[in-house]
Amino acid sequence: MINKEKSGKEQTIFGKEKNPSSIEPKKLTLDSHLKFRCHPGVRCFTACCGGIKIVLTPYDILMLAKRLEIPAHEFLEKYTVPTYLEKTDMPGVMIKLREDDKKCPFVTPEGCTVYTDRPTACRYYPVGMADFHEGGSRDSEGNELESAEEKFFFIVREDHCKGFEEDKEWTVREWRADQGVDVRDEMNREWLRLVMRRKSYGIQASLSEQAKRMFFMASTDLTTFRKFVFESSFLDTYEIDEETINKIKEDDVELMLFSFKYLAATLFGAQGLEVKPEKVKEKMARMKIEQGETVKKSIKDFEDLKTATAKAKADTGVVE
């Protein structure tokens, strides 16, 4: 995995690496007002689409691959480069900028060619959201609880952006609805919580290479993940109801949401995906056999050591 150092001009718009001086030090609510509009007549039109790091969510990848009518693996190879998510060891991808002008491959002087399916990161600007719901309180059934206090919004105001000079006024709620952010938030929520949960563990803990590969596969290539579910021992191992099986067999969005549940269970032991009782018994039986073999080997190694020691003493004439 390549983790290239950002140039001074580069900025992150998905994540928390923006220059703090660009963030207005004021907490906003959904009903707060802002004055902003971006359109081809603005002097800086498409200026923000270059020299920038745009990290893609699983839903972004799904929608862009569908828009371009190519498989996810082909989209990843042609339009993305690897990165790490939110300063963790969790692998992800970001848009690969054009070599000649360091701009997004989907932008032209006339605007974005995939605008209706543009990434989540592009939809947020200039309204950012801070979400502290990384592992908060839970209800009696173990479900995480949300509260309005855990979220607030802020404005990112950069010198090059002239959209703030426009006379269009919105509430934060109206802006988010207009940009389709609410839908993206719903689609991305559980995946982002996985990233935030991993981030909260700090650098002292690390994922295994196998866990990283599984996270990357489930997050970026639903076709391969579907094969993993239906062409391996997966359905023999986990308790999955028929309704869910039928949904994830045909519906990519349902499969994506299911993959988040699977990752939460396998990476962090979250509730929601149960191993079949007979598989648990089989595993326990195997563990007992393995433990028994380990004990037998330890005893044999000890006896061999005693024998070797006694022989060594006899050979040197040592008498106890």
LUMTI-502121 format. One record per residue (C-alpha): x, y, z. Coordinates in Angstrom, 3 decimals, decimal comma. Layout:
N
xx;yy;zz
X;Y;Z
...
end
This chain:
320
xx;yy;zz
0,000;0,000;0,000
1,385;3,356;-1,014
1,026;6,302;1,308
2,374;9,278;-0,609
3,113;12,538;1,120
0,756;15,319;0,126
2,047;18,384;-1,627
1,518;21,774;-0,033
-1,330;22,447;-2,425
-3,102;19,152;-1,819
-5,996;18,992;0,593
-8,305;16,325;1,952
-12,029;16,843;1,652
-13,126;13,478;3,001
-11,580;13,057;6,423
-10,298;15,533;8,937
-7,121;16,901;7,359
-8,301;20,264;6,110
-6,227;23,274;7,002
-7,843;24,452;10,250
-7,516;28,063;9,131
-10,061;27,297;6,384
-12,665;26,136;8,886
-14,825;28,834;10,392
-14,720;28,418;14,194
-18,471;28,230;14,575
-20,763;25,290;15,204
-23,799;25,162;12,943
-27,067;23,251;13,129
-29,299;22,010;10,323
-31,244;25,258;10,591
-28,210;27,559;10,394
-27,950;29,728;7,278
-25,194;30,031;4,695
-24,810;32,033;1,501
-23,230;29,970;-1,253
-23,704;28,873;-4,855
-21,464;27,075;-7,330
-22,182;27,243;-11,080
-20,302;27,686;-14,407
-20,507;31,461;-14,105
-18,423;31,560;-10,915
-14,834;32,662;-11,618
-13,334;29,724;-9,730
-15,545;27,072;-11,379
-13,826;23,611;-11,176
-10,741;25,136;-9,470
-11,471;22,989;-6,415
-11,345;19,788;-8,531
-7,550;19,707;-8,774
-4,648;19,078;-6,404
-7,056;17,353;-4,062
-7,414;14,016;-2,306
-10,877;12,522;-2,789
-11,279;9,301;-0,794
-14,099;7,088;-2,034
-16,647;5,259;0,079
-18,064;1,855;-0,934
-21,261;3,569;-2,130
-19,229;6,033;-4,211
-17,457;3,136;-5,928
-20,712;1,284;-6,515
-22,449;4,290;-8,081
-19,500;5,434;-10,192
-18,879;1,938;-11,576
-22,570;1,664;-12,482
-22,493;5,124;-14,051
-19,498;4,187;-16,221
-20,953;0,726;-16,894
-17,773;-1,093;-15,946
-16,983;-3,697;-13,251
-15,736;-2,395;-9,915
-12,294;-3,968;-10,369
-11,884;-2,163;-13,705
-12,997;1,135;-12,159
-10,507;0,702;-9,315
-7,640;-0,069;-11,685
-8,359;2,808;-14,069
-9,538;5,620;-11,823
-8,152;5,107;-8,311
-4,957;4,725;-6,311
-4,568;3,104;-2,870
-4,575;5,072;0,342
-5,212;4,597;4,048
-8,411;5,755;5,721
-8,533;8,400;8,457
-4,906;7,851;9,545
-5,496;4,148;10,226
-4,095;0,968;8,681
-7,437;0,313;6,957
-6,912;0,214;3,179
-9,050;2,277;0,823
-8,857;4,121;-2,477
-8,886;7,696;-3,683
-9,463;9,248;-7,096
-6,385;9,101;-9,355
-5,786;12,620;-10,666
-4,769;13,267;-14,261
-1,025;13,405;-14,799
-1,023;16,565;-16,925
-3,040;18,953;-14,754
-3,534;17,040;-11,469
-7,307;17,351;-11,771
-10,077;14,834;-11,239
-10,425;12,628;-14,356
-14,142;13,380;-14,488
-13,910;17,171;-14,587
-13,909;19,306;-17,753
-13,996;23,095;-18,207
-17,777;22,732;-18,483
-18,050;20,910;-15,184
-18,260;17,384;-13,757
-19,141;14,638;-16,239
-20,466;12,356;-13,466
-22,143;15,102;-11,457
-25,304;13,222;-10,439
-23,129;10,334;-9,219
-20,194;12,395;-7,920
-18,396;11,200;-4,757
-19,633;11,959;-1,272
-16,628;14,209;-0,622
-17,586;16,518;-3,476
-21,145;16,820;-2,189
-20,168;18,025;1,265
-18,212;21,106;0,263
-18,369;23,748;1,708
-20,435;22,362;4,607
-18,501;19,906;6,754
-19,943;17,676;9,435
-18,345;16,602;12,686
-19,729;13,310;13,983
-18,570;12,156;17,394
-20,701;9,031;17,297
-17,776;6,619;17,289
-18,839;4,239;20,022
-21,291;5,999;22,246
-24,081;4,715;24,432
-26,203;1,677;23,565
-29,751;0,557;24,278
-30,750;-2,638;26,105
-30,324;-4,668;22,910
-26,817;-3,404;22,223
-27,765;-0,965;19,460
-25,862;2,303;19,321
-27,842;5,401;20,241
-27,655;8,696;18,424
-28,226;12,147;19,815
-28,286;15,574;18,247
-25,397;16,643;20,467
-23,060;14,213;18,732
-23,204;16,057;15,411
-22,644;19,594;14,317
-21,764;21,323;11,057
-19,184;23,888;10,022
-18,229;25,970;6,998
-14,979;25,497;5,084
-14,130;28,872;3,565
-11,099;28,904;1,271
-9,630;31,971;-0,411
-9,941;30,635;-3,949
-13,671;29,886;-3,640
-15,922;32,665;-4,979
-19,143;30,752;-4,332
-19,531;32,634;-1,075
-19,923;35,878;-3,029
-23,146;34,593;-4,614
-26,518;35,743;-3,260
-28,158;32,322;-2,904
-29,065;31,611;0,737
-29,766;28,198;2,222
-30,124;26,477;5,547
-27,629;23,705;6,149
-30,542;21,295;5,903
-31,576;22,651;2,488
-28,014;22,598;1,174
-27,472;18,984;2,235
-30,763;17,890;0,679
-29,959;19,717;-2,555
-26,534;18,045;-2,774
-27,852;14,560;-1,947
-25,715;14,375;1,182
-28,445;12,869;3,353
-28,708;9,810;1,112
-24,935;9,388;1,095
-24,761;9,718;4,863
-27,297;6,920;5,215
-25,387;4,687;2,813
-21,975;5,442;4,360
-22,888;5,518;8,053
-21,991;1,981;9,156
-18,842;1,868;7,049
-17,618;5,159;8,499
-18,255;3,828;11,982
-15,967;0,908;11,216
-13,230;3,359;10,254
-13,850;5,539;13,304
-13,861;2,530;15,613
-10,557;1,373;14,173
-9,142;4,889;14,519
-10,147;5,008;18,191
-7,911;1,995;18,918
-4,814;4,009;18,067
-1,574;2,941;16,416
-0,715;0,430;19,146
-3,165;-2,064;17,633
-2,972;-3,277;14,065
-5,143;-5,359;11,743
-3,837;-8,631;10,392
-3,017;-8,778;6,687
-5,952;-11,131;6,188
-8,310;-8,659;7,925
-7,007;-5,820;5,750
-7,578;-7,843;2,592
-11,105;-8,726;3,659
-11,918;-5,121;4,545
-10,594;-3,892;1,209
-12,447;-6,536;-0,803
-15,766;-6,000;0,965
-15,413;-2,207;0,732
-14,445;-1,923;-2,916
-15,570;-4,925;-4,978
-19,080;-6,224;-4,320
-18,884;-8,732;-7,174
-15,996;-10,506;-5,462
-17,671;-10,203;-2,060
-20,850;-11,787;-3,475
-18,781;-14,717;-4,762
-17,226;-15,023;-1,320
-20,684;-15,240;0,259
-22,292;-17,631;-2,217
-19,375;-19,712;-3,476
-17,551;-20,471;-0,220
-18,588;-22,058;3,077
-19,940;-18,679;4,242
-23,641;-19,634;4,269
-22,811;-22,932;6,002
-21,003;-21,007;8,721
-23,298;-18,073;9,519
-26,981;-17,856;10,425
-28,466;-15,867;7,534
-32,235;-15,781;7,031
-33,736;-16,526;3,624
-35,050;-12,982;3,140
-31,562;-11,540;3,574
-30,040;-14,183;1,303
-32,524;-13,333;-1,451
-31,848;-9,607;-1,065
-28,072;-9,765;-1,168
-28,143;-12,207;-4,079
-29,551;-9,564;-6,442
-29,419;-6,135;-4,777
-25,978;-4,478;-4,659
-26,991;-1,886;-2,069
-28,357;-4,582;0,246
-25,144;-6,562;-0,262
-23,061;-3,495;0,541
-24,971;-2,857;3,771
-24,655;-6,540;4,657
-20,889;-6,358;4,101
-20,655;-3,621;6,750
-22,439;-5,883;9,232
-20,081;-8,729;8,361
-16,999;-6,525;8,802
-18,250;-5,178;12,133
-18,740;-8,725;13,411
-15,476;-10,194;12,146
-13,186;-7,221;12,813
-14,668;-5,910;16,056
-16,914;-8,679;17,425
-20,074;-6,608;17,002
-23,469;-8,256;17,360
-25,645;-8,932;14,338
-24,047;-11,919;12,620
-24,170;-15,255;14,405
-22,149;-18,385;13,682
-24,291;-21,531;13,397
-24,318;-23,557;16,656
-23,000;-26,703;14,954
-20,066;-24,699;13,592
-19,296;-23,437;17,085
-19,350;-27,034;18,362
-17,104;-28,151;15,516
-14,652;-25,376;16,297
-14,669;-26,208;20,005
-14,066;-29,869;19,191
-11,169;-28,957;16,906
-9,722;-26,688;19,583
-9,899;-29,514;22,156
-8,166;-31,896;19,753
-5,512;-29,277;18,967
-5,040;-28,541;22,669
-4,762;-32,253;23,405
-2,162;-32,674;20,678
-0,268;-29,678;22,051
-0,255;-31,186;25,552
0,903;-34,559;24,188
3,681;-32,859;22,227
4,757;-30,873;25,306
4,923;-34,061;27,382
6,891;-35,852;24,661
9,284;-32,905;24,302
9,806;-32,918;28,084
10,457;-36,673;28,177
12,836;-36,361;25,222
14,663;-33,565;27,027
14,975;-35,690;30,194
16,290;-38,616;28,170
18,787;-36,429;26,327
19,964;-34,863;29,587
20,399;-38,235;31,269
22,344;-39,544;28,268
24,571;-36,463;28,224
25,398;-36,964;31,911
26,122;-40,665;31,373
28,416;-39,882;28,474
30,413;-37,373;30,537
30,463;-39,570;33,630
28,540;-37,147;35,782
26,946;-38,878;38,782
24,141;-37,220;40,747
end
